[in-house]
Amino acid sequence: MKNSMGLILLLSFAVVAGSYPIYKTFFDKPSTPDKSKPVITVYKSETCGCCKDWVSYLEDEGFAVNAINHDNVDLIKTENGLTDSSLKSCHTALVDGYVIEGHVPVSDIERLLAEKPNAVGLTAPGMPMMSPGMASLEPKDYDVLLFQKDGKSTVYSSY
């Protein structure tokens, strides 16, 4: 009886732990925003779990995030110069005059802000499975693209 009770407790813990983003633990402390980093405004659907996880990822990396639930995120994309549907993803962020579309890693955002290229922004088109906010903190098996107002894009980072 003791062993089965222990197994039940262990399985219960696994179910509860599994409901948290994979990079969170019960022992994580809330991160404090790094005041040297700009605020990122993220437009997302209220019900999208991966968008919430990407916001948490940004916060864990020291960004202050203004997350805004929006019924028409596509309108935000269009208003900010992202018109090519092949470049779109589930959420759109704005930071220092740039658009960050989808599950772009923090390292690419920081590089963009340091280099300040003449571009609309960065995108991780679609919803790459092995990306921050999805199934991995370490990006794997996808490209982040730098895109221009005319929709042209170039590979910014390959993972």
C-alpha positions in Angstrom: 0.0 0.0 0.0 2.8 2.4 0.8 4.5 1.9 -2.6 1.2 2.5 -4.5 0.6 5.7 -2.5 4.1 7.0 -3.3 3.5 6.2 -7.0 0.2 8.1 -6.9 1.9 11.1 -5.3 4.7 11.0 -7.9 2.3 10.8 -10.8 0.2 13.6 -9.4 3.4 15.8 -9.1 4.3 14.9 -12.7 0.8 16.0 -14.0 1.0 19.3 -12.1 4.6 19.9 -13.2 3.7 19.1 -16.7 1.1 21.9 -16.8 3.9 24.5 -16.4 6.1 25.7 -19.3 9.0 23.2 -19.7 11.6 25.7 -18.6 9.9 26.6 -15.3 10.3 24.7 -12.0 8.7 25.1 -8.7 11.9 26.7 -7.5 12.3 29.4 -10.1 12.1 32.9 -8.7 10.3 35.6 -10.7 12.8 37.4 -12.8 13.4 41.2 -12.4 13.3 43.1 -15.7 16.7 44.4 -16.8 16.2 48.2 -16.9 18.8 48.5 -19.7 16.6 46.5 -22.0 13.6 48.1 -23.8 10.1 47.1 -23.1 8.6 44.6 -25.6 4.9 45.0 -26.4 3.4 41.6 -27.4 0.1 41.3 -29.2 -1.4 37.9 -28.9 -4.5 35.8 -28.6 -5.8 35.5 -25.1 -6.2 31.7 -25.5 -2.8 30.8 -27.1 -0.6 28.9 -24.7 2.6 29.2 -26.7 2.2 32.9 -26.9 1.9 33.0 -23.1 5.0 30.8 -22.8 7.0 33.0 -25.2 6.1 36.1 -23.0 7.3 34.2 -19.9 10.5 33.3 -21.7 11.1 37.0 -22.5 10.5 37.9 -18.9 12.8 35.1 -17.7 15.5 36.6 -20.0 15.1 40.0 -18.3 12.7 41.9 -20.6 9.8 43.8 -19.3 6.8 42.8 -21.4 3.6 44.5 -22.1 1.4 41.6 -23.2 -1.8 42.7 -24.9 -4.6 40.3 -25.7 -6.0 41.3 -29.1 -8.9 39.8 -31.1 -7.3 40.7 -34.5 -3.5 40.2 -34.3 -3.4 40.2 -38.1 -4.4 43.8 -38.1 -1.4 44.6 -35.8 0.9 42.8 -38.3 -0.4 44.7 -41.3 -0.3 48.1 -39.5 3.4 47.4 -38.7 4.5 46.4 -42.2 4.2 42.6 -42.0 2.0 41.8 -45.0 3.5 38.7 -46.5 1.5 35.8 -45.1 4.5 33.4 -45.5 6.3 35.4 -42.8 3.5 35.4 -40.2 3.2 33.5 -36.9 0.9 33.5 -34.0 2.0 36.6 -32.1 3.5 40.0 -33.0 5.8 42.0 -30.8 7.1 45.6 -31.1 10.4 46.8 -29.7 12.4 49.9 -30.4 10.7 50.4 -33.8 11.1 46.8 -34.9 8.5 44.0 -35.4 9.3 40.6 -33.8 7.1 38.0 -35.3 6.6 34.6 -33.6 9.0 32.5 -31.6 12.2 34.5 -32.2 15.0 33.7 -29.6 16.1 36.5 -27.3 19.7 36.3 -28.7 18.4 37.4 -32.1 16.3 40.2 -30.6 19.3 41.4 -28.7 21.5 41.2 -31.8 18.9 43.1 -33.8 18.8 45.9 -31.2 22.6 46.1 -31.1 23.1 46.1 -34.9 20.1 48.3 -35.8 19.8 47.1 -39.4 17.5 49.0 -41.8 14.6 46.5 -41.7 11.1 46.0 -40.5 12.1 43.2 -38.1 12.6 39.6 -37.5 10.3 36.6 -38.0 10.3 32.9 -37.1 7.5 32.0 -39.6 4.8 29.6 -38.6 5.2 28.0 -35.2 8.6 26.1 -35.1 8.3 23.2 -32.8 11.8 23.5 -31.3 11.6 27.2 -30.4 11.3 29.2 -27.2 7.7 29.2 -26.2 7.1 25.9 -27.9 9.0 22.8 -27.0 12.5 24.0 -26.4 14.4 26.9 -24.8 17.3 26.2 -27.2 16.2 26.9 -30.8 16.6 23.9 -33.2 15.8 23.1 -36.8 14.5 26.5 -38.0 15.6 29.9 -39.4 14.9 33.4 -38.1 14.5 35.8 -41.0 15.2 39.5 -41.3 12.5 41.1 -43.4 12.0 44.3 -45.3 9.0 46.5 -46.0 8.7 45.0 -49.5 8.4 41.5 -48.0 11.9 40.4 -49.0 13.7 38.4 -46.3 17.1 37.0 -45.6 18.2 34.4 -43.1 19.4 36.2 -40.0 20.1 33.0 -37.9 19.9 29.3 -38.6 19.3 26.8 -35.8 
